[in-house]
Amino acid sequence: MAKSRDEMLTIPEVIAEIGAPRATFYRWRQLRKGPKAIKLPNGSVRIRRSELDRWIETLEEAA
């Protein structure tokens, strides 16, 4: 069953999925080389599932 809304992932969920160290992921974000993120009004950060998938595809194309 497909989800009607794009799943919002936390940074720990993204890090666990891609297998990158936390510091590396934050460095990618600082350098704007990571997936686009959304900062919510409460200060937490989320990454849409579709954005993470798109970002991974661009890495595959560049390899």
BELCORPE-V572344 format. One line per field, one symbol per residue. phi: phi as a letter, one per 20 degrees, with the letter a starting at -180 (. if undefined). A space follows every 10 residues. Layout:
phi=???
//
This chain:
phi=.fffdffdee fgffgffeme fgfffffgff eldeffcdee genfdccfgf ffffffffff fff
//
